[in-house]
Amino acid sequence: VQLQASGGGLVQTGGSLRLNCAASGRTFTPVVMGWFRQTPGKEREFVAAIYWGDGVTSYSGSARGRFTISKDNVQNAVYLEMNSLKPEDTAVYYCAARSPLHTSGYLTGPRGYDYWGQGTLVTVSS
């Protein structure tokens, strides 16, 4: 299973971006898919997650109200719509998936996921 993240770029403060993550490879039905972000010297930080079956979502405090995670079960894709972007949102954003066989870790932490995309850089200028 490969996760391909895209959609990052340079945007001004207050702008919007939509990140995309497509899953490919063998038939794959995740339990949860999520987005994390990371800046140099810091740990990977949870942003948002969505349960594949019922669409229940979870957000970090910094993302709630500004970001929206959504999914397309047919396309095997997950999206992150980011609005009202701030310079502190600048980071490499990673999509991740938790397979049914992966039972360790919390869904708000990196250890809760066993598949990762390569990351896409989001830069918000002030």
C-alpha positions as CSV (number, residue, x, y, z in Angstrom):
1,V,0.0,0.0,0.0
2,Q,1.3,3.4,-1.0
3,L,0.0,6.8,0.2
4,Q,0.7,9.7,-2.1
5,A,0.2,13.2,-0.5
6,S,0.0,16.3,-2.7
7,G,-1.4,19.8,-2.7
8,G,1.1,21.6,-0.6
9,G,2.6,25.0,-1.6
10,L,3.2,28.6,-0.6
11,V,0.2,30.6,0.6
12,Q,-0.2,34.0,2.3
13,T,-1.6,34.3,5.8
14,G,-5.3,33.9,5.8
15,G,-5.3,31.8,2.6
16,S,-6.4,28.3,1.9
17,L,-5.0,25.1,0.7
18,R,-6.4,21.6,0.0
19,L,-4.2,18.6,0.6
20,N,-4.9,15.3,-1.0
21,C,-3.8,11.8,-0.1
22,A,-4.5,8.9,-2.4
23,A,-4.0,5.2,-1.4
24,S,-2.9,2.8,-4.0
25,G,-1.6,-0.8,-4.2
26,R,-3.4,-3.8,-3.0
27,T,-7.0,-3.7,-1.9
28,F,-6.9,-1.6,1.3
29,T,-9.6,-0.6,3.7
30,P,-8.2,1.4,6.6
31,V,-9.7,1.8,9.9
32,V,-8.7,5.5,10.2
33,M,-6.8,7.9,8.0
34,G,-5.2,10.9,9.4
35,W,-3.0,14.0,8.8
36,F,0.1,14.9,10.8
37,R,2.6,17.7,10.4
38,Q,6.2,18.2,11.3
39,T,8.6,21.0,11.5
40,P,12.4,20.7,11.9
41,G,13.5,19.6,15.3
42,K,10.0,18.8,16.5
43,E,8.0,15.7,16.8
44,R,5.3,14.8,14.3
45,E,2.1,16.5,15.4
46,F,-1.5,15.2,15.0
47,V,-3.7,17.4,12.9
48,A,-6.9,15.5,12.0
49,A,-8.3,12.0,11.5
50,I,-11.3,10.4,10.0
51,Y,-12.8,7.0,10.6
52,W,-13.2,5.2,7.3
53,G,-16.4,3.5,8.1
54,D,-18.7,6.1,9.6
55,G,-16.8,9.3,8.8
56,V,-16.4,10.4,12.5
57,T,-13.7,13.0,12.7
58,S,-11.2,14.2,15.2
59,Y,-9.1,17.4,15.2
60,S,-6.3,19.0,17.1
61,G,-7.0,22.1,19.0
62,S,-5.1,24.2,16.4
63,A,-7.0,22.7,13.5
64,R,-10.5,22.7,14.8
65,G,-12.6,25.3,13.2
66,R,-10.1,26.0,10.4
67,F,-9.4,22.6,8.9
68,T,-11.8,20.0,7.5
69,I,-10.8,16.4,6.9
70,S,-12.9,14.4,4.4
71,K,-12.7,11.2,2.5
72,D,-13.8,9.5,-0.7
73,N,-14.2,5.7,-0.2
74,V,-14.5,5.1,-3.9
75,Q,-11.3,6.9,-4.8
76,N,-9.6,5.7,-1.6
77,A,-8.5,9.2,-0.8
78,V,-8.5,11.6,2.1
79,Y,-8.4,15.3,1.9
80,L,-7.5,18.2,4.3
81,E,-9.1,21.5,3.5
82,M,-7.1,24.2,5.4
83,N,-8.5,27.7,5.7
84,S,-7.4,30.8,7.6
85,L,-3.9,29.6,7.4
86,K,-1.3,31.1,9.8
87,P,2.5,31.2,9.6
88,E,2.6,28.6,12.4
89,D,0.8,26.1,10.2
90,T,4.0,26.0,8.1
91,A,5.2,22.4,8.1
92,V,5.6,19.2,6.1
93,Y,2.2,17.5,6.2
94,Y,1.9,13.7,6.1
95,C,-1.1,11.5,5.5
96,A,-1.3,8.2,7.4
97,A,-3.5,5.2,7.6
98,R,-4.2,2.7,10.3
99,S,-4.9,-0.8,8.9
100,P,-7.2,-3.3,10.7
101,L,-4.1,-5.3,11.7
102,H,-2.5,-2.4,13.6
103,T,-3.8,-2.3,17.1
104,S,-1.2,-0.3,19.0
105,G,-0.9,3.4,19.6
106,Y,-3.4,6.2,19.9
107,L,-5.1,7.7,16.9
108,T,-3.8,11.1,17.8
109,G,-0.2,9.9,17.8
110,P,2.1,8.7,15.1
111,R,2.3,5.2,16.6
112,G,-1.3,4.7,15.9
113,Y,-0.6,4.4,12.1
114,D,1.3,1.9,10.1
115,Y,1.2,3.4,6.6
116,W,2.6,6.9,5.8
117,G,2.8,9.1,2.8
118,Q,6.0,11.0,1.8
119,G,4.8,14.4,3.0
120,T,3.9,17.6,1.3
121,L,5.3,21.0,2.3
122,V,3.0,23.8,3.3
123,T,4.5,27.3,3.7
124,V,2.4,30.1,5.0
125,S,4.0,33.6,4.6
126,S,3.3,36.4,6.9
